[in-house]
Amino acid sequence: MLTRSDDLEILLSVVDSGGFSAAADTLDIQVARVSRAVNKIEQQLGVTILNRTTRRVELTEEGRHFVASIRVNLQNMQQAEQDLISQGELPKGRLRVDAASPFVFHQIVPLVNEFQQAYPDIQLELSSNEGFVSLLEKKTDLAIRIGQLEDSTLYARSLGKSQLYIVASPEYLARCGVPSKVQDLLDHSAIAFTGPKILNLWPLKGFKTKEASVSASNGETVRQLALAGHGIACLSGFMVKKDLEQGRLVSLLEAHRQPNTAREQVNAVFYKSSTVAKRISAFIDFIQPKLSL
């Protein structure tokens, strides 16, 4: 029989994943077990916590207050247990980290060897997704997200800002000319993202990206296209700073560039009730001062 804390953790998974089946997949248990846990809690409390429909589940008013309370209490209990177990020990266990592939390639991969030397008992598992992933659905402990955050169920730690650059290769500029004002871009080939739309909002006042001559869903592909001389692109500093320093790309229209756009924000996000808090903190504390954003 499940313990009470197990039942509560299953309930939280149902709430966070949006359904009984999704929670079962996340926890790798049967749907019937999820249903029994939730029914058991409701019977013990004598109130309905979840309203079920054929498509989704929603918290009742009583359920919202209850879930908010148990989320904090479970987090405190799990952290207390973890602190007791790991007293005097380095963090250990699996840590699943997700980020856009360019961030993984240019920022995380160069730090892996040093991180493993500092924390030999943490098994780091890296995944790359171009869009925002559901941490529960993808069984991810920590995600690095570029841009403005909207999901209030996640805890965020700012890693800093990564400035946007308008870039092109020297070969392209020698062939097609160097734009001196924003409107000159209309006479050039643009390299764009296939989505989301915010990635094609360049930080230039009064400029709307024209139809691109070539586009890609992956930021690293956009970078490679720019390096190969296919046109002008707008990319984050975390992936092109070395290219600019070494002359592989040239920064354009710097006097016209608008700073502090929402797309420049870089955050590490995770669930507040995470049982891998020490591993997450260790990873963030390790990489943050070493990032080149």
Protein Blocks (a to p, Z undefined) as FASTA:
>chain_A
ZZfklmmmmmmmmmmnopaklmmmmnopafklmmmmmmmmmmmnopafbdcdfkbccddf
klmmmmmmmmmmmmmmmmmmmmmmmgoiacedjddddddfklmmmmmmmmmmmmmmmmmm
bccdddddfbdcdfklnopabdcdedjdfblkbccddebjcdddddddfklmmmnopafb
fklmmmpccdddfbdfklmmccbehiacdddfbdcfbfklmmmmmmnopaccdddfklmm
mmmmnopaccehklmpcghifklpccddddfklcklmmmmmmmmmmmmmpcZZ
